[in-house]
């Protein structure tokens, strides 16, 4: 497989991203750019896409709607998300420029994620408190259909699609328990690529001491192999984190060496499509070249780490919990 490298940019102002020095850095390392665009920054997207085209940098649009609407794409906000994507494409058409790709960041609403990461009842709430029932099943199918139609329409225009997915979805069996619990339509839409967000710094940091670095790397290896098995050549992995994102408290890599190790693990697991989170962190922790070189260079030793008891327990628990919750008909996103 031909290696593919992309870098996310979530919080950097668009004018910083389109600065000549930033674009030259991306081009030097042959990096594709996935740029987050929110309602308040949408007006600057055509200028950025035009600047990327002039610089020879491929750009994917990464839409994010208002936080009160969930921010990320999910089953509960398909109509609002689709309307925002259409608005962005219309603005690009009006400028005579085009995005190479649209990224659908499939996650539960941001407020639910924040409560879940805080622990306690928040984590239980994310699992759901209602039985889906007939009405809920119909709403899920409607949401799936909406995202299918979005993907098909984009492909018809020659615009690629990709979906960023939560790691728990990789633990799903045929019932797709986590997909339904989280409200993230992963399976039905014909996404061109699917990138699992496998951030070892978050695995370790958000575990509050329950997992160490070795456990996080073992989880990365198991999840990479699961993604490759399920999605085949469409499988991708997002690594990180170098800097903080929307949540504001994301644990980050301690050193470039941790990124280098993660790249080697993904390569050994057979995943060549990698993305790095994120550009803001790279620029804020100089030298930027050290991070980018570690990300794009072929690993000196591509190896799979040994499984650890804690990592194996996490994977097993996720699979069981997904099956149990799905059997109970829980679907938090039904509201």
Secondary structure by P-SEA (a helix, b strand, c coil): ccbbbbbbbccccccccccaaaaaaaaaaccccccccccccccaaaaaaaaaaaacbbbbbbcccccccccccccccaaaaaaaaaaaaaaaaaacccccbbbbbccccaaaaaaaaaccaaaaaaaccccccaaaaaaaaaaaaaaaaaaaaaaaacbbbbbbcccccccccccaaaaaaaccccccccccbbbbbccaaaaaaaccccccaaaaaaaaaaaaaaaaaaccccbbbbbcccccccccbbbbbccaaaaaaaaaaaaaacccccccccaaaaaaccaaaaaaaaacccccccccccccaaaaaaaaaaaaaaaaaaaaccccccc
